[in-house]
Amino acid sequence: MEEAKGYFEPIPSVVPAVKDNAVTHEKVELGKMLFFEPRLSSSHLISCNTCHNLGMGGDDNLETSIGHGWAKGPRNAPTVLNAVFNVAQFWDGRADDLKAQAKGPIQAGVEMNNQPHAVEVTLRSMPEYVERFTRAFPGEDKPVTFDNMAKAIEAFEATLITPASRFDQYLEGNANVLTADEKKGLKLFMDKGCAGCHAGVNIGGEGYFPFGVMEKPGAEILPPNDLGRFQVTQTADDSYVFRAGPLRNIALTAPYFHSGIVWNLRQAVAVMGESQLGEKLSEEEVDLITAFLHTLTGEQPRVEYPILPVSTPETPLPQEMVAK
């Protein structure tokens, strides 16, 4: 337990502060509506919750997400749960925070396929949204902006934390909440070196590491055309470097890795042993580490689905979702 406290921290039971964005009740309620608002997409079909389903561990449980025109995205959708604790957002860290992340999918052609001005026109066309933006961003002459939309979504997403997992209870001193096998798995997780990349509050999400430190996995797991963080930094050393995946609620978020190609958690553990540690873990070791990972599932946020404003004659019409 004492060794674990040196690597990990429990998820707090209160909503964390967000830099330059006060998490107020009005902003959170607006952000919740926007998170479930499909009219942020040009088709009026896709919302944030489509790919980050709060009833399914905060992701969509697909290899890669399906977006506008039924286009298949390039990477597995990370969970939105506890994302506020990550050092940056997306697998390559191209968004510094949740506000920047919220803007990306809305504008991506293979995701929501919309533009900031069109989003603003849509939101301003509905009086309830104008009223809610005015309350959430008091004192602003024109509160309904694309930037404020992102701030509201960020404020809501900051509330999507999952405290009180059995592992958190263990870190807080309850030695009996884990089974003997789960404790052995935790010990292996630390002794084998897994905690070198997967540590902190989110048990990952805090740094960038090459996928294949010791041995690169096959092309089906590590697609050769996805160079990871290199696409952000254009630095050769960042080729096939990705943000370490946070492991909170990992038992809920199959499939695994940025490619989403591995559907079994035991297999994912075995792959990481060989590619990152250079060690073929025994069947027993894989079982024990997997047992420990199941203790990372926390209390899931209870979110009441919001009733959204009705479109008006001024609301832009949806664009047809045609197959590409």
C-alpha positions as CSV (number, residue, x, y, z in Angstrom):
1,M,0.0,0.0,0.0
2,E,2.8,2.4,0.9
3,E,4.6,1.7,-2.4
4,A,1.4,2.3,-4.3
5,K,0.9,5.7,-2.7
6,G,4.2,6.7,-4.1
7,Y,2.9,6.1,-7.7
8,F,-0.8,6.8,-7.6
9,E,-3.3,9.2,-6.2
10,P,-7.0,8.6,-5.6
11,I,-9.6,10.5,-7.7
12,P,-10.9,13.4,-5.6
13,S,-14.6,13.3,-4.6
14,V,-15.0,16.9,-5.6
15,V,-14.9,18.5,-9.0
16,P,-11.4,19.8,-9.7
17,A,-10.7,23.4,-10.7
18,V,-10.2,24.2,-14.4
19,K,-7.7,26.7,-15.5
20,D,-9.2,30.0,-16.7
21,N,-12.7,28.6,-16.6
22,A,-14.8,28.8,-13.4
23,V,-16.9,25.7,-13.1
24,T,-20.3,27.3,-12.2
25,H,-23.7,25.6,-11.9
26,E,-25.0,27.6,-14.9
27,K,-22.0,26.7,-17.0
28,V,-22.2,23.0,-16.2
29,E,-25.9,22.8,-17.0
30,L,-25.3,24.6,-20.3
31,G,-22.4,22.3,-21.0
32,K,-24.4,19.2,-20.3
33,M,-27.0,20.3,-22.9
34,L,-24.3,21.1,-25.4
35,F,-22.6,17.7,-24.8
36,F,-25.9,16.0,-25.8
37,E,-26.7,18.5,-28.6
38,P,-26.6,16.8,-32.0
39,R,-27.2,20.2,-33.8
40,L,-23.6,21.1,-33.1
41,S,-23.0,18.8,-36.1
42,S,-23.9,19.8,-39.6
43,S,-26.2,16.7,-39.9
44,H,-28.0,17.3,-36.6
45,L,-27.2,13.6,-35.8
46,I,-23.9,13.5,-34.0
47,S,-23.2,14.9,-30.5
48,C,-20.3,14.7,-28.2
49,N,-22.1,11.8,-26.5
50,T,-22.2,9.8,-29.7
51,C,-18.4,9.0,-29.5
52,H,-18.1,9.6,-25.7
53,N,-21.2,7.7,-24.5
54,L,-21.6,8.3,-20.8
55,G,-23.6,5.1,-20.4
56,M,-20.7,3.0,-21.9
57,G,-17.6,4.1,-20.0
58,G,-17.3,7.5,-21.7
59,D,-16.4,6.2,-25.2
60,D,-18.2,4.4,-28.0
61,N,-16.8,0.9,-27.7
62,L,-15.8,0.9,-31.4
63,E,-12.4,0.3,-32.9
64,T,-12.6,3.9,-34.4
65,S,-15.6,6.2,-34.3
66,I,-18.0,6.6,-37.2
67,G,-18.7,10.2,-38.1
68,H,-20.2,12.4,-40.8
69,G,-21.1,10.5,-44.0
70,W,-20.5,7.3,-42.1
71,A,-16.7,8.0,-42.4
72,K,-14.5,6.0,-40.1
73,G,-12.2,8.0,-37.9
74,P,-8.4,7.3,-37.7
75,R,-8.1,6.5,-34.0
76,N,-10.0,4.9,-31.1
77,A,-12.1,7.4,-29.1
78,P,-10.6,7.9,-25.6
79,T,-12.9,8.0,-22.7
80,V,-14.2,11.4,-21.5
81,L,-14.4,10.2,-17.9
82,N,-11.6,11.7,-15.8
83,A,-10.2,13.3,-18.9
84,V,-9.8,16.5,-16.8
85,F,-6.8,14.9,-15.1
86,N,-4.9,14.2,-18.4
87,V,-1.9,16.4,-19.2
88,A,-3.4,17.0,-22.6
89,Q,-6.2,15.7,-24.8
90,F,-6.2,13.3,-27.8
91,W,-3.8,10.4,-28.2
92,D,-1.1,12.8,-29.6
93,G,-1.8,15.6,-27.1
94,R,-2.6,18.1,-29.8
95,A,-5.2,19.8,-27.5
96,D,-3.9,21.4,-24.3
97,D,-7.2,21.2,-22.5
98,L,-10.8,20.0,-22.7
99,K,-11.9,23.4,-24.1
100,A,-9.5,23.0,-27.1
101,Q,-10.5,19.4,-27.4
102,A,-14.2,20.2,-27.6
103,K,-13.6,22.4,-30.7
104,G,-11.8,19.8,-32.7
105,P,-14.4,17.1,-33.4
106,I,-17.1,19.7,-34.3
107,Q,-14.9,21.0,-37.1
108,A,-13.4,17.7,-38.3
109,G,-14.9,16.6,-41.6
110,V,-14.9,12.9,-40.6
111,E,-16.6,13.7,-37.3
112,M,-19.2,16.5,-36.9
113,N,-18.3,18.4,-40.0
114,N,-19.4,21.8,-38.9
115,Q,-17.9,25.4,-38.7
116,P,-17.7,27.8,-35.8
117,H,-19.9,30.5,-37.4
118,A,-22.6,27.9,-38.3
119,V,-22.6,26.6,-34.7
120,E,-23.1,30.2,-33.4
121,V,-25.9,30.8,-35.8
122,T,-27.6,27.6,-34.7
123,L,-27.3,28.3,-31.0
124,R,-28.5,31.9,-31.4
125,S,-31.5,30.8,-33.2
126,M,-33.0,29.2,-30.1
127,P,-34.0,31.7,-27.3
128,E,-33.4,29.2,-24.5
129,Y,-29.7,28.8,-25.5
130,V,-29.3,32.6,-25.7
131,E,-30.8,32.9,-22.1
132,R,-28.5,30.1,-20.8
133,F,-25.4,31.5,-22.3
134,T,-26.2,34.9,-20.9
135,R,-26.6,33.4,-17.4
136,A,-23.4,31.2,-17.8
137,F,-21.3,34.1,-19.0
138,P,-22.6,37.2,-17.2
139,G,-21.4,40.6,-18.3
140,E,-20.5,39.6,-21.9
141,D,-22.1,41.6,-24.7
142,K,-22.3,38.6,-27.0
143,P,-22.1,35.5,-24.8
144,V,-23.1,33.0,-27.5
145,T,-19.8,32.2,-29.1
146,F,-17.9,29.1,-30.3
147,D,-15.3,29.7,-27.6
148,N,-17.9,30.0,-24.8
149,M,-19.6,26.8,-26.2
150,A,-16.3,25.0,-25.6
151,K,-15.8,26.5,-22.1
152,A,-19.3,25.3,-21.1
153,I,-18.6,21.7,-22.5
154,E,-15.2,21.8,-20.6
155,A,-17.0,22.7,-17.4
156,F,-19.5,19.9,-17.7
157,E,-16.8,17.4,-18.6
158,A,-14.8,18.4,-15.5
159,T,-17.7,17.0,-13.5
160,L,-17.4,13.5,-15.2
161,I,-15.1,12.0,-12.6
162,T,-15.3,8.5,-11.2
163,P,-14.2,8.4,-7.6
164,A,-14.4,5.6,-5.0
165,S,-13.1,2.7,-7.0
166,R,-11.9,-0.2,-4.9
167,F,-8.4,0.8,-5.7
168,D,-9.0,4.4,-4.5
169,Q,-10.4,2.9,-1.3
170,Y,-7.2,0.9,-0.9
171,L,-5.1,3.9,-1.4
172,E,-7.1,5.6,1.3
173,G,-6.2,2.9,3.8
174,N,-8.8,0.1,3.4
175,A,-6.4,-2.9,3.1
176,N,-9.2,-5.5,2.9
177,V,-11.0,-4.0,-0.1
178,L,-8.7,-5.8,-2.6
179,T,-8.4,-9.5,-2.9
180,A,-5.1,-11.3,-2.5
181,D,-4.8,-11.8,-6.3
182,E,-5.6,-8.1,-6.9
183,K,-2.9,-7.1,-4.5
184,K,-0.5,-9.4,-6.3
185,G,-1.5,-7.9,-9.6
186,L,-0.8,-4.4,-8.2
187,K,2.6,-5.5,-7.0
188,L,3.4,-6.9,-10.4
189,F,2.1,-3.7,-12.1
190,M,4.7,-1.7,-10.1
191,D,7.5,-4.2,-10.1
192,K,7.4,-5.0,-13.8
193,G,7.5,-1.3,-14.7
194,C,3.9,-0.6,-15.8
195,A,3.7,2.2,-13.3
196,G,6.6,4.0,-15.0
197,C,4.1,5.2,-17.7
198,H,0.7,4.6,-16.0
199,A,0.8,6.5,-12.7
200,G,-0.7,9.6,-11.1
201,V,-4.4,10.3,-10.5
202,N,-5.5,8.9,-13.8
203,I,-3.0,6.0,-13.8
204,G,-1.7,7.3,-17.1
205,G,-2.5,10.3,-19.3
206,E,0.4,12.3,-17.8
207,G,3.2,11.8,-20.3
208,Y,4.2,10.6,-23.8
209,F,6.0,7.4,-24.6
210,P,6.9,5.4,-27.7
211,F,4.6,2.5,-28.5
212,G,7.2,-0.3,-28.7
213,V,9.9,0.8,-26.3
214,M,11.4,-2.7,-26.4
215,E,9.7,-4.2,-29.4
216,K,7.3,-2.7,-31.9
217,P,4.0,-4.6,-32.1
218,G,2.7,-5.7,-35.5
219,A,1.2,-3.3,-38.0
220,E,-2.3,-4.4,-37.1
221,I,-1.8,-3.0,-33.6
222,L,0.6,-0.2,-34.6
223,P,-0.5,1.1,-38.0
224,P,2.6,2.3,-39.8
225,N,0.9,5.4,-41.3
226,D,0.0,6.8,-37.9
227,L,3.1,8.5,-36.5
228,G,1.4,9.7,-33.3
229,R,2.9,12.8,-31.7
230,F,5.2,13.4,-34.7
231,Q,2.2,14.8,-36.5
232,V,2.0,17.5,-33.8
233,T,5.7,18.3,-33.2
234,Q,7.3,17.3,-36.5
235,T,10.2,16.0,-34.4
236,A,11.6,12.7,-35.5
237,D,12.0,11.4,-31.9
238,D,8.2,11.7,-31.6
239,S,7.5,9.1,-34.3
240,Y,5.1,6.5,-32.9
241,V,5.0,8.3,-29.6
242,F,1.6,8.6,-27.9
243,R,0.2,9.8,-24.6
244,A,0.0,7.0,-22.2
245,G,-3.6,5.8,-22.0
246,P,-5.3,6.5,-18.7
247,L,-6.3,3.2,-17.1
248,R,-9.2,4.4,-15.0
249,N,-12.4,2.3,-15.9
250,I,-10.3,0.4,-18.4
251,A,-12.5,-2.7,-18.0
252,L,-15.4,-0.6,-19.5
253,T,-13.6,0.8,-22.5
254,A,-12.7,-2.0,-24.9
255,P,-11.3,-2.0,-27.5
256,Y,-7.8,-0.9,-26.6
257,F,-4.9,1.2,-27.9
258,H,-5.1,4.1,-30.4
259,S,-5.8,1.6,-33.2
260,G,-8.7,0.0,-31.2
261,I,-7.7,-3.4,-32.6
262,V,-7.4,-5.3,-29.3
263,W,-10.8,-6.2,-27.7
264,N,-9.6,-8.3,-24.8
265,L,-8.0,-6.7,-21.7
266,R,-5.9,-9.8,-21.0
267,Q,-4.5,-9.6,-24.6
268,A,-3.8,-5.9,-24.1
269,V,-1.8,-6.6,-21.0
270,A,0.2,-9.3,-22.8
271,V,0.9,-7.0,-25.7
272,M,2.1,-4.2,-23.4
273,G,4.4,-6.6,-21.6
274,E,6.2,-7.6,-24.8
275,S,6.2,-4.2,-26.5
276,Q,6.9,-1.9,-23.6
277,L,8.7,-4.1,-21.1
278,G,10.4,-6.5,-23.4
279,E,9.0,-9.4,-21.4
280,K,6.7,-12.2,-22.2
281,L,4.4,-12.3,-19.1
282,S,3.3,-15.6,-17.9
283,E,-0.4,-16.5,-18.1
284,E,-0.6,-16.2,-14.3
285,E,1.0,-12.7,-14.4
286,V,-1.4,-11.6,-17.1
287,D,-4.3,-12.8,-15.0
288,L,-3.1,-11.1,-11.9
289,I,-2.4,-7.7,-13.6
290,T,-5.8,-7.9,-15.3
291,A,-7.5,-8.6,-12.0
292,F,-5.9,-5.5,-10.6
293,L,-7.0,-3.4,-13.5
294,H,-10.6,-4.4,-12.8
295,T,-10.3,-2.6,-9.4
296,L,-9.9,0.8,-11.2
297,T,-13.6,1.0,-12.1
298,G,-15.1,3.9,-10.1
299,E,-18.5,5.3,-9.4
300,Q,-20.0,6.3,-12.8
301,P,-21.4,9.8,-13.1
302,R,-25.2,9.9,-13.0
303,V,-26.3,12.2,-15.7
304,E,-30.0,13.1,-16.4
305,Y,-30.5,13.4,-20.1
306,P,-31.4,17.1,-20.8
307,I,-34.4,18.3,-22.7
308,L,-33.0,20.4,-25.5
309,P,-34.6,23.5,-27.0
310,V,-36.9,23.1,-30.0
311,S,-35.5,24.4,-33.3
312,T,-36.9,27.6,-34.7
313,P,-37.5,28.8,-38.3
314,E,-34.1,30.5,-38.0
315,T,-32.2,27.3,-37.1
316,P,-30.1,26.1,-40.0
317,L,-31.5,22.9,-41.6
318,P,-29.5,19.7,-41.3
319,Q,-27.1,18.7,-44.1
320,E,-27.8,15.3,-45.5
321,M,-25.6,12.4,-44.2
322,V,-24.4,10.8,-47.4
323,A,-22.0,7.9,-47.6
324,K,-18.6,8.8,-48.8
